[in-house]
Amino acid sequence: MFGYGYYRKEEETDNERYLEGELERHRQAEERRSAEEERQRNARRQEVQEQFLWDERHASSWPEALRKQQVLFRREANQWIADEFPDEYFGPGANACERALEIWEEEEKKRQAEADALRAEEIRLAVADRLAAESSEHGWTGVAQAIREEDYNNWLWW
């Protein structure tokens, strides 16, 4: 009637087909992007888990190893049902690690004074040796000898 074509709902126009194609391309791109993001999240999660497991099983000192092993033993001990499987290793092992850490701290404190004294002794002898090596004059060798003898209070009363 007014020059418009007859349109039926079952027929798609070129514009509709184009828009549906664009919509499908956007859906596919979004699915690919979502899949890639999920893959990256899984990879990051896997890396974090691997790093955690590595950190959990590596230490730089005995005290650190004892602390970590105590945690591992406790975790393992907590997984067993006491009635079904008596724990003769993991629980006692965790207790042994705890006690070893206590002993380690006590021994460290006890030995620190010994280490400080040994260090002072080494320094004293090193000073005497260097002083004697720098000059063979009687005054220099006398001071070096006095340092080696370690009786500084008596030396002050010459």
C-alpha positions in Angstrom: 0.0 0.0 0.0 2.4 2.8 0.9 5.3 1.1 -1.0 6.5 -0.8 1.9 7.3 -4.4 1.4 5.3 -7.1 3.0 7.2 -8.4 6.1 6.6 -11.7 7.7 8.0 -12.5 11.1 9.5 -15.8 9.8 11.8 -13.9 7.4 15.0 -12.3 8.5 16.3 -9.1 7.0 19.9 -8.6 6.1 20.3 -6.2 9.0 18.9 -8.8 11.4 21.2 -11.5 10.1 24.1 -9.2 10.4 23.2 -8.3 14.0 22.7 -11.9 14.9 26.1 -12.7 13.4 27.7 -9.9 15.4 26.0 -11.1 18.6 27.3 -14.7 18.0 30.8 -13.4 17.4 30.7 -11.4 20.6 29.3 -14.5 22.5 32.2 -16.6 21.1 34.8 -14.0 22.0 33.4 -13.7 25.5 33.5 -17.5 25.9 37.1 -17.6 24.7 38.0 -14.7 27.1 36.3 -16.4 30.0 38.0 -19.7 29.2 41.4 -18.0 29.0 40.8 -16.2 32.3 39.8 -19.5 34.0 42.9 -21.2 32.6 45.1 -18.3 33.9 43.4 -18.5 37.3 43.9 -22.3 37.5 47.6 -21.8 36.5 48.1 -19.2 39.2 46.3 -21.4 41.8 48.6 -24.3 40.8 51.7 -22.1 41.0 50.7 -20.9 44.5 50.0 -24.4 45.6 53.3 -25.7 44.3 55.1 -22.8 46.0 53.3 -23.5 49.3 54.2 -27.2 49.1 57.8 -26.3 48.3 58.1 -23.8 51.1 56.5 -26.3 53.5 59.2 -28.9 52.7 62.3 -26.7 52.6 64.2 -24.9 55.4 67.3 -22.8 55.8 68.1 -24.0 59.4 67.4 -26.8 61.9 65.0 -24.7 64.0 63.0 -23.8 60.9 63.0 -27.5 59.8 61.8 -28.5 63.3 59.0 -26.0 63.2 57.9 -27.0 59.8 58.1 -30.8 60.6 56.1 -30.2 63.7 53.3 -28.7 61.6 53.5 -31.6 59.1 53.5 -34.2 61.9 50.5 -32.5 63.6 48.6 -32.3 60.3 49.2 -36.0 59.7 48.4 -37.0 63.3 45.0 -35.1 63.0 44.0 -37.1 60.0 44.0 -40.4 61.8 41.2 -41.7 63.9 42.8 -42.6 67.3 40.5 -45.6 67.8 41.2 -47.2 64.4 44.9 -46.3 64.0 46.9 -45.7 67.2 49.4 -42.9 66.4 52.8 -44.1 67.5 54.8 -41.8 65.1 53.2 -38.5 64.0 51.9 -37.3 67.4 55.0 -38.3 69.3 57.1 -36.9 66.4 55.4 -33.5 66.7 56.0 -33.5 70.5 59.7 -34.4 69.9 60.0 -31.5 67.4 58.5 -29.1 70.0 60.8 -30.3 72.7 63.8 -30.1 70.3 63.0 -26.5 69.7 62.9 -25.8 73.4 66.2 -27.6 73.9 67.7 -25.7 70.9 66.8 -22.4 72.4 68.3 -23.4 75.8 71.5 -24.6 74.2 71.8 -21.6 72.0 71.5 -19.3 75.1 74.0 -21.4 77.0 76.5 -21.5 74.2 76.2 -17.9 73.3 78.3 -16.9 76.3 80.8 -19.5 75.3 80.8 -18.3 71.7 81.2 -14.6 72.8 84.2 -15.6 75.0 85.7 -17.7 72.2 85.2 -14.8 69.8 86.9 -12.3 72.2 89.8 -14.8 72.6 90.2 -15.1 68.8 90.1 -11.3 68.4 92.7 -10.8 71.3 95.1 -13.2 69.7 94.6 -11.8 66.2 95.4 -8.3 67.5 98.6 -9.6 69.3 99.7 -11.4 66.1 99.1 -8.4 63.8 100.8 -6.0 66.3 103.9 -8.2 66.5 103.9 -8.5 62.7 103.8 -4.8 62.1 107.0 -4.0 64.1 109.7 -5.9 65.8 110.6 -3.0 68.2 110.8 -4.1 71.8 107.8 -1.9 72.9 105.6 -3.4 70.2 106.5 -7.0 70.9 106.1 -6.3 74.6 102.6 -5.1 74.2 101.8 -8.0 71.8 103.2 -10.4 74.4 101.1 -8.8 77.2 98.0 -9.1 75.0 98.7 -12.8 74.5 99.1 -13.4 78.2 95.7 -11.9 78.8 96.3 -10.6 82.3 95.6 -6.9 81.5 95.1 -5.9 85.1 98.5 -7.1 86.1 100.0 -5.6 83.0 98.6 -2.2 84.0 100.7 -2.4 87.2 104.1 -2.7 85.5 
